[in-house]
């Protein structure tokens, strides 16, 4: 019995390389009162950052898969589905771009450390929460809120947080977005750096339980931390502590406003401080803060 076969021709997908100015930024009006968003956008424009765009519009699931699986921090070009990009994605990409420049190894060609990648993602993801806080009272109809808040609510509900508890959480974020940014950034960095070397399910469960009292613990799984950890493991990156990433982390914790620290040292200058100077500067700030809080003899 003959069996008919069907041959499907799949034309090769070509990826175009486009600058931000060649893209259409969606929902940008909702961010017009957030000055730091404008600064981050200018970073990508100033540096000529390029995005990769398929010649035929791709599904969001396909784009997420390719970025998660094959994205390389040393290569410019986040893949996006079409010539349209959301304003919050612009900010997210800008933070990764800045972190790569500031945290890259001193030796040319050396791969980034696992901790530098985790710190970069913690900063970019925590900035999303900062934007939620800034937009809630100023742009309640923003498309960004229409997607982010329900997703956050779903994660919080799954973690056992009541509707009233979630409303209180959002109220706290809206009241002090800068504090919310740093609290979440530190939590994400602490959790992922603790989980990455863990080699057992029981140990991982114990680590996660240790953070249950944190006010943003109900949001942890919203950020799909398994992708962060698996990507750094799959890349074979060194699990050793990264002194540069640790120094920046310490400086952010001790800064009166962590976002101000990042804005002054990463966003405003044409380029971040040289690695050695940046590490020394961060270490000096940490030492100063410790000296100020130390009890007098």
VEXDREN-2710 file (C-alpha; in Angstrom, 1 decimal):
% VEXDREN-2710
k/r/px/py/pz
1/UNK/0.0/0.0/0.0
2/UNK/1.5/3.3/-1.1
3/UNK/1.8/6.0/1.5
4/UNK/1.5/9.6/0.3
5/UNK/4.1/11.9/1.8
6/UNK/3.7/15.6/2.1
7/UNK/6.7/17.8/1.8
8/UNK/6.5/21.2/3.5
9/UNK/8.9/23.9/2.3
10/UNK/10.0/26.1/5.1
11/UNK/11.8/29.2/3.7
12/UNK/14.8/30.2/5.8
13/UNK/14.2/33.0/8.3
14/UNK/16.4/36.0/7.8
15/UNK/17.1/38.2/10.8
16/UNK/17.5/41.9/10.1
17/UNK/19.6/44.1/12.4
18/UNK/17.8/47.3/13.3
19/UNK/18.5/50.2/15.7
20/UNK/16.0/51.4/18.2
21/UNK/15.2/54.4/16.0
22/UNK/14.1/52.0/13.2
23/UNK/11.5/50.4/15.6
24/UNK/8.1/51.6/16.8
25/UNK/8.0/51.8/20.5
26/UNK/4.6/50.9/21.9
27/UNK/3.0/52.3/25.1
28/UNK/5.7/54.9/25.4
29/UNK/3.3/57.7/26.4
30/UNK/2.6/55.8/29.6
31/UNK/6.3/56.3/30.6
32/UNK/6.6/60.0/29.8
33/UNK/6.7/61.0/33.4
34/UNK/9.5/58.5/34.2
35/UNK/12.7/60.4/33.5
36/UNK/15.0/57.4/33.9
37/UNK/13.1/55.6/31.1
38/UNK/14.1/58.4/28.8
39/UNK/17.7/58.1/29.9
40/UNK/17.8/54.4/29.3
41/UNK/16.3/54.8/25.9
42/UNK/19.0/57.3/25.1
43/UNK/21.7/54.9/26.2
44/UNK/20.6/52.4/23.4
45/UNK/20.3/55.2/20.9
46/UNK/23.7/56.7/21.8
47/UNK/25.5/53.3/21.6
48/UNK/23.8/52.3/18.4
49/UNK/22.4/49.2/20.0
50/UNK/20.8/46.9/17.4
51/UNK/17.9/44.4/17.7
52/UNK/17.4/41.4/15.5
53/UNK/14.0/41.2/13.8
54/UNK/12.8/38.3/11.6
55/UNK/11.8/39.2/8.1
56/UNK/8.5/37.5/8.8
57/UNK/6.8/38.3/12.1
58/UNK/7.5/35.5/14.6
59/UNK/5.3/34.3/17.5
60/UNK/6.2/35.5/21.0
61/UNK/6.7/31.9/22.2
62/UNK/9.3/31.4/19.4
63/UNK/11.1/34.6/20.3
64/UNK/11.2/33.8/24.0
65/UNK/12.6/30.3/23.3
66/UNK/15.3/31.6/21.0
67/UNK/16.3/34.4/23.4
68/UNK/16.4/32.1/26.4
69/UNK/18.2/29.3/24.7
70/UNK/20.6/31.0/22.3
71/UNK/21.0/34.6/23.5
72/UNK/24.6/35.6/24.1
73/UNK/25.4/38.6/26.2
74/UNK/28.6/39.3/24.2
75/UNK/26.5/39.8/21.0
76/UNK/24.3/42.7/20.5
77/UNK/20.9/41.9/19.2
78/UNK/18.0/40.8/21.3
79/UNK/15.5/39.0/19.1
80/UNK/12.0/40.7/19.0
81/UNK/9.0/39.4/17.0
82/UNK/8.5/42.4/14.8
83/UNK/9.4/46.1/14.3
84/UNK/7.3/46.9/17.3
85/UNK/8.8/46.9/20.8
86/UNK/7.2/47.7/24.1
87/UNK/8.6/50.5/26.1
88/UNK/9.3/48.3/29.2
89/UNK/11.4/46.0/26.9
90/UNK/13.5/48.9/25.9
91/UNK/14.3/49.6/29.5
92/UNK/15.0/45.9/30.2
93/UNK/17.4/45.6/27.3
94/UNK/19.2/48.9/28.3
95/UNK/19.9/47.5/31.8
96/UNK/21.4/44.4/30.4
97/UNK/23.5/46.4/28.0
98/UNK/24.8/48.6/30.8
99/UNK/25.4/45.7/33.1
100/UNK/27.4/43.9/30.4
101/UNK/29.7/46.9/29.9
102/UNK/30.1/47.5/33.7
103/UNK/30.5/43.9/34.8
104/UNK/32.3/42.3/31.8
105/UNK/35.6/40.5/32.7
106/UNK/38.8/42.6/32.4
107/UNK/40.4/40.1/30.0
108/UNK/39.2/40.4/26.4
109/UNK/37.2/37.4/25.2
110/UNK/36.6/36.0/28.7
111/UNK/33.0/34.8/29.4
112/UNK/30.9/36.7/31.9
113/UNK/30.6/35.2/35.3
114/UNK/27.4/33.5/36.5
115/UNK/27.0/36.1/39.2
116/UNK/27.3/39.0/36.8
117/UNK/24.5/37.6/34.6
118/UNK/22.3/37.0/37.7
119/UNK/23.0/40.5/38.9
120/UNK/22.1/42.0/35.5
121/UNK/18.8/40.1/35.4
122/UNK/18.0/41.0/39.0
123/UNK/18.5/44.7/38.1
124/UNK/16.5/44.5/34.9
125/UNK/13.6/42.5/36.5
126/UNK/13.4/44.7/39.6
127/UNK/13.2/47.7/37.4
128/UNK/9.9/46.2/36.0
129/UNK/8.5/46.4/39.5
130/UNK/9.7/50.0/39.9
131/UNK/7.9/50.8/36.7
132/UNK/4.7/49.2/38.1
133/UNK/5.0/51.5/41.1
134/UNK/5.6/54.6/39.0
135/UNK/2.7/53.9/36.6
136/UNK/0.0/52.8/39.0
137/UNK/-0.8/56.4/40.0
138/UNK/0.0/58.1/36.8
139/UNK/-0.9/55.9/33.9
140/UNK/-3.4/53.3/35.2
141/UNK/-4.5/52.4/31.6
142/UNK/-1.0/51.6/30.5
143/UNK/-0.6/48.4/28.4
144/UNK/2.3/47.5/30.6
145/UNK/0.2/47.4/33.7
146/UNK/-2.5/45.4/31.9
147/UNK/-0.1/42.6/31.4
148/UNK/2.2/42.8/34.4
149/UNK/-0.2/43.2/37.2
150/UNK/-2.4/40.2/36.4
151/UNK/0.7/38.1/36.0
152/UNK/2.0/39.2/39.3
153/UNK/-1.4/38.6/40.9
154/UNK/-1.5/35.1/39.6
155/UNK/2.0/34.3/41.0
156/UNK/1.1/35.9/44.3
157/UNK/-2.2/33.9/44.6
158/UNK/-0.3/30.7/43.8
159/UNK/2.1/31.5/46.6
160/UNK/-0.8/31.9/49.0
161/UNK/-1.2/35.6/49.2
162/UNK/-4.7/36.9/49.6
163/UNK/-6.3/39.5/47.3
164/UNK/-6.1/42.0/50.1
165/UNK/-2.4/41.1/50.7
166/UNK/-1.7/41.6/47.0
167/UNK/-3.4/45.0/47.0
168/UNK/-1.3/46.0/50.1
169/UNK/1.8/44.8/48.3
170/UNK/1.0/47.0/45.3
171/UNK/0.2/49.9/47.5
172/UNK/3.7/49.6/49.1
173/UNK/5.3/49.5/45.7
174/UNK/3.4/52.6/44.5
175/UNK/4.3/54.5/47.7
176/UNK/8.0/53.9/47.3
177/UNK/9.0/52.5/43.9
178/UNK/12.7/53.1/44.6
179/UNK/12.7/51.1/47.8
180/UNK/10.7/48.3/46.1
181/UNK/13.3/48.2/43.3
182/UNK/16.2/47.6/45.7
183/UNK/14.3/45.2/47.9
184/UNK/13.4/43.0/45.0
185/UNK/16.8/43.3/43.3
186/UNK/18.6/42.2/46.4
187/UNK/16.1/39.3/46.9
188/UNK/16.4/38.1/43.4
189/UNK/20.2/38.2/43.6
190/UNK/20.3/36.5/47.0
191/UNK/17.9/33.7/46.0
192/UNK/19.6/32.9/42.6
193/UNK/23.1/33.0/43.9
194/UNK/22.2/30.7/46.7
195/UNK/20.3/28.3/44.5
196/UNK/22.7/28.1/41.6
197/UNK/25.3/25.8/43.3
198/UNK/22.6/23.8/45.1
199/UNK/22.7/20.1/44.0
200/UNK/19.6/18.7/45.7
201/UNK/15.8/19.3/45.7
202/UNK/15.7/19.3/49.5
203/UNK/18.5/21.8/49.7
204/UNK/16.8/24.1/47.2
205/UNK/13.5/23.8/49.0
206/UNK/15.3/24.8/52.3
207/UNK/16.9/27.8/50.6
208/UNK/13.6/29.0/49.2
209/UNK/11.9/28.6/52.6
210/UNK/14.5/30.8/54.1
211/UNK/13.2/33.7/52.1
212/UNK/9.5/33.2/52.7
213/UNK/9.2/36.1/55.2
214/UNK/10.4/38.6/52.6
215/UNK/7.6/40.9/51.4
216/UNK/8.3/40.1/47.8
217/UNK/8.6/36.3/48.3
218/UNK/5.1/35.8/46.8
219/UNK/6.4/37.2/43.5
220/UNK/9.5/35.1/43.2
221/UNK/8.1/32.6/40.7
222/UNK/6.7/35.3/38.5
223/UNK/10.3/35.9/37.4
224/UNK/10.9/32.3/36.3
225/UNK/14.1/31.9/38.2
226/UNK/14.6/28.4/36.9
227/UNK/15.5/29.9/33.5
228/UNK/18.1/32.1/35.2
229/UNK/19.8/29.3/37.0
230/UNK/19.6/26.7/34.2
231/UNK/21.0/29.2/31.6
232/UNK/24.1/29.9/33.8
233/UNK/24.6/26.2/34.5
234/UNK/24.2/25.2/30.8
235/UNK/26.8/27.8/29.8
236/UNK/29.4/26.2/32.1
237/UNK/30.2/29.5/33.7
238/UNK/32.4/29.6/36.8
239/UNK/30.4/29.3/40.1
240/UNK/33.1/31.2/41.9
241/UNK/32.0/34.5/43.5
242/UNK/32.6/37.5/41.2
243/UNK/34.3/40.3/43.2
244/UNK/33.1/43.0/40.7
245/UNK/29.4/41.8/40.9
246/UNK/29.7/41.5/44.7
247/UNK/31.1/45.0/45.0
248/UNK/28.3/46.5/42.9
249/UNK/25.7/44.5/44.9
250/UNK/27.2/45.7/48.2
251/UNK/27.2/49.3/47.0
252/UNK/23.5/49.1/45.9
253/UNK/22.6/47.7/49.3
254/UNK/24.4/50.5/51.2
255/UNK/23.3/53.4/48.9
256/UNK/20.5/55.7/50.1
257/UNK/18.8/55.1/46.8
258/UNK/20.1/52.2/44.7
259/UNK/18.6/53.5/41.5
260/UNK/20.4/56.8/42.0
261/UNK/23.7/54.9/42.3
262/UNK/23.1/53.1/39.1
263/UNK/21.9/56.3/37.3
264/UNK/25.0/58.2/38.3
265/UNK/27.6/55.4/37.6
266/UNK/26.0/53.5/34.7
267/UNK/23.4/55.5/33.0
268/UNK/24.6/59.1/32.9
269/UNK/28.3/58.7/32.0
270/UNK/29.2/57.9/28.4
271/UNK/30.6/54.6/29.8
272/UNK/30.8/52.9/33.2
273/UNK/33.9/53.4/35.3
274/UNK/36.8/51.1/34.5
275/UNK/36.4/47.8/36.3
276/UNK/39.2/48.4/38.7
277/UNK/38.1/51.9/39.6
278/UNK/34.4/50.8/39.8
279/UNK/35.3/47.9/42.2
280/UNK/37.5/50.2/44.3
281/UNK/34.8/52.9/44.4
282/UNK/32.1/50.4/45.4
283/UNK/34.3/48.8/48.1
284/UNK/35.1/52.3/49.5
285/UNK/31.4/53.2/49.6
286/UNK/30.7/50.0/51.4
287/UNK/33.5/50.6/53.9
288/UNK/32.3/54.1/54.5
289/UNK/28.7/52.9/55.1
290/UNK/30.0/50.3/57.6
291/UNK/32.1/52.8/59.4
292/UNK/29.1/55.2/59.8
293/UNK/26.9/52.4/61.2
294/UNK/29.5/50.9/63.5
295/UNK/29.0/51.5/67.2
296/UNK/31.4/53.8/68.9
297/UNK/33.9/52.2/71.3
END
